[in-house]
Amino acid sequence: PGFPRTLGQAKALDGICQLDLVISLNIPFETLKDRLSARWVHPASGRVYNMDFNPPHTQGVDDLTGEPLVQREDDRPEAVAARLRKYKDAAKPVIELYKSRGILHSFSGTETNKIWPYVYTLLSSRIPPILSDEEH
C-alpha cells in the first residue's frame, strides 16, 4: 500500500500540493496475501527474507548467523487477510476521489515486470525527459 491510504490523508495532501496523476496498482487479494505471508525476519538484525523471492540458504535459518527466523504476527496469513480487508475499505473512498477528478490511472496484474512497462509508458508521456547540460 502506498500513500495516501485514507481520505483524511488525501485531503491533507491536497493542502500541500495539487496532484495531476495518481497510480493505482490492482493486485489480486490472494497474490498479496501469499506474498506478505511468505515474509520471515531475523529479529536481531532486521534482515528480511521472502520464501518466494529471496529465501534463506537453509529453510528457517538466517544466512549470516544461523539463528532461527520468525514470522511477525501481522505477517501470518489470517492477519494479512484482515489487514488487506481493512486497507481496501479505507482506500476505496481515496480511489473514488481521484477517479472523480479524472487523474486516476489503474493497472492490474500480479508481476512487477509485467505491470511496470505500462506504468513507465504513462509516466514517460507525462514527465518531460531530463536533458543533460550538454543537450541544453
C-alpha positions in Angstrom: 0.0 0.0 0.0 1.2 3.5 -0.8 0.1 7.0 0.1 -2.4 8.4 0.7 -4.2 5.4 2.3 -7.2 7.2 3.8 -9.5 10.1 2.8 -8.1 12.2 5.6 -4.6 11.7 4.3 -5.8 12.6 0.8 -7.3 15.8 2.0 -4.2 16.7 4.0 -2.1 16.1 0.8 -4.5 18.5 -1.1 -3.3 21.2 1.3 0.3 20.7 0.4 0.2 20.1 -3.4 -2.1 19.6 -6.3 -1.9 16.1 -7.8 -2.3 15.7 -11.6 -1.6 11.9 -11.7 -2.4 9.1 -9.3 -1.4 5.5 -10.0 -3.4 2.6 -8.5 -1.9 -0.9 -8.7 -4.6 -3.6 -8.6 -3.1 -6.9 -7.4 -5.4 -9.8 -6.6 -6.1 -10.3 -2.9 -4.7 -13.9 -2.9 -1.4 -12.7 -4.5 -0.9 -10.0 -1.9 -1.8 -12.4 0.9 0.6 -15.1 -0.3 3.5 -12.6 -0.8 3.1 -10.9 2.6 2.7 -14.3 4.3 5.9 -15.5 2.8 7.9 -12.9 4.7 10.2 -14.0 7.5 12.7 -11.9 9.5 15.8 -12.3 11.6 14.8 -10.3 14.7 18.3 -9.3 15.9 19.4 -7.8 12.6 16.1 -7.0 10.9 17.1 -9.0 7.8 14.0 -9.9 5.8 13.6 -13.0 3.7 10.8 -13.9 1.4 10.3 -17.6 0.9 9.3 -17.0 -2.8 11.8 -14.3 -3.9 14.8 -14.4 -1.6 14.7 -17.4 0.7 17.4 -18.2 3.2 20.0 -20.7 2.1 18.7 -23.1 4.8 14.9 -23.1 5.5 14.0 -21.1 8.6 17.6 -20.0 9.4 19.3 -16.7 9.0 22.1 -16.9 6.3 24.7 -15.0 8.4 24.1 -16.1 12.0 22.4 -19.5 11.6 19.8 -18.2 14.1 16.1 -19.0 13.6 13.9 -16.8 11.6 10.4 -15.7 12.8 7.3 -14.6 11.2 5.8 -11.4 12.6 2.3 -11.7 13.9 0.9 -9.3 11.3 2.5 -11.3 8.5 0.6 -14.5 9.4 -1.9 -15.4 6.7 -5.0 -14.6 8.8 -3.6 -11.3 10.0 -2.6 -10.4 6.4 -6.1 -11.1 5.2 -7.6 -8.8 7.9 -5.0 -6.1 7.1 -5.9 -6.2 3.4 -9.6 -6.0 4.0 -9.1 -3.0 6.3 -6.9 -1.3 3.7 -9.4 -1.9 0.9 -12.2 -0.4 3.0 -10.1 2.7 3.8 -8.7 3.1 0.3 -12.0 2.8 -1.6 -13.0 6.5 -1.0 -9.5 7.7 -1.9 -9.7 5.8 -5.2 -13.2 7.2 -5.9 -11.9 10.8 -5.1 -9.1 10.6 -7.6 -11.3 8.8 -10.2 -13.8 11.6 -9.9 -11.1 14.2 -10.5 -10.0 12.3 -13.7 -6.4 11.8 -12.5 -6.6 8.1 -11.5 -4.7 5.5 -13.7 -5.2 1.9 -12.7 -3.0 -1.0 -13.6 -3.8 -4.7 -12.9 -1.6 -7.7 -12.7 0.4 -10.0 -10.4 4.0 -9.3 -11.5 6.0 -6.1 -11.4 7.9 -6.8 -14.6 4.6 -7.1 -16.5 2.9 -4.0 -14.9 6.0 -1.7 -15.0 6.2 -1.2 -18.8 2.7 0.3 -18.8 3.4 2.5 -15.8 6.6 3.6 -17.4 4.9 4.5 -20.6 2.3 6.6 -18.8 4.9 8.4 -16.7 7.1 9.0 -19.8 4.2 10.6 -21.6 3.6 13.0 -18.7 7.1 13.8 -17.5 9.5 15.6 -19.9 12.9 14.0 -20.2 15.7 15.5 -18.2 18.3 17.0 -20.5 22.0 17.0 -19.6 23.9 20.3 -19.6 25.4 19.3 -23.0 21.9 18.9 -24.5 20.7 22.4 -23.5 
